[in-house]
Amino acid sequence: MSPSQITVAVFLALYSLHFSAIEVAGAAEAPASPEVAATIQPYLDAHKLAGVIGVIADRDGVVHYKNLMGYADVEAQTPIREDNVFWVASMTKMFAGASVMMLVDEGKLSLDDPVSKFFPD
C-alpha cells in the first residue's frame, strides 16, 4: 500500500469513527459537522484529497448527515455536487462482500453454497 493509500485509509477510518458517535434519532437532516470539516480541511489544503462527500442515511433513505467538501475538478475549481459520479476502484469488493453477508443474514444465501448453485454453467 502506498503512503497516499495509507493516508486515505486512516482518514476514512477516523471519519467513520466520528459517524459512530453521531446521534441522529429524530433528526430530519443533521447539518455538516464542524469537527469533521476541521479534520478533513488540512488534507484538502495539502492536495492529498480532492474532495469528500459524506452521507449517513437509514434504510428508508432518510438522510441524517451530509457534508460535501472540496472539488470534483481541482484544476477548474469545480465544487463537488451531490450528483457527481466517482470511480470507486477496489471499493466494489467491499460492497459485494457486504451485500453477500446481508443475504446470509436474511437466510437467502449460505456461505457453504457452491457457486454452481447460482451459476450452473
N, C-alpha and C positions, 0 to 999 in steps of 0.2 A: 504494500500500500504506500502510495507516495505521501509526502508531508501534507500536500494540499487535501488529499483524500482523508487523511487522519484528522486534519483541522475541521473539515466539514462533518465527519462522523462525530467528533467530540461536540461540535456545535449542535448538531441535531439531537444528540443525547441530552445535552443541557436544556435545549429548547423543549424537548418532550417532558423532561422532569418538571419544568415550570408549568406545563399544561396539567400535570397530575395534581398540582396544588390549587388550581383554579376551581372555585365553587360556581357552578353555573345553574344551580337549581332555581327555576322561576325566572331566569333572565331571557328576555326575548332575543336580544343580541348583545353580548358583552362587548364593551369597547376594546380597542387595542391596548395592550398592557405597556405602560411606560418602562417597566423593568425589562421586559423582553426587548423592546426597542433599544434601550440603552445597552443591552448585551450584544445585539446584532450590529449596531451602528459602526463600531470600530472595524468590523470585517468588511462592511460596505465601503467605508472610507479608505481602507487599505487595499481595496480592489481584490480581496480574497473571495468575496461573494458579489455577484452582480445584483442579486435581489432575492427576496424571500417572500413567500406567501404562506401564512399560517392560518389554518381554519380548524375549528372544532365544531362538529355537528353531531347531533344524535341520530338514532336510527330512523327517525321520522323526517330527517332532512332539515331540522330546525338548527340554524347557525347560532352558536353560543359565544364564539370568539372568532374574530377575523382581524388580520393585520397584513398589510401589503407594504413592503419597503424596497427601495432600490429601483433598478432599471431592467426592463425587458431587453433594451438595446443600449448598452453603456455608451458607445460612440455617439449615437444620435440623442442620448439623454432622454430616451422614451421611457416614461414611468411604467412600472408593472401595473397591469389591469387584471381584474378578476377573470377575464376570458382569455388570457394568454395561455398558449399551449407550450409545454416544455418537454424536452427529451428526458426521459427518466432512466435510460441506460439499464443497468443491472438491477434497478429497484423492482422490476417486474417479477423477479424471483421471489421477493418478499411478499408481494401482492398475491402471487399464485400460491405460495405456501400458506399464507393466512386464509385464503379462500378455501383451500383444501381442508384446513383444520376447522373452519366454520362448518363445512359439510360433514366432517366427522362428528362434531358436536351435535349437529341436527340429526345424526343417525342415517344420513343419506350416502355415506361413504365409510369404508373401513380402511385403515392403513394396511391391513393384511390382504385387501383385494388385489388380485393380479391386474395388470394393465389391460390384459386381453379381455377382461370383463367389460371394459368400456370401449376398447378399440380392438375388435375381433380380428381385423385383417393385419 
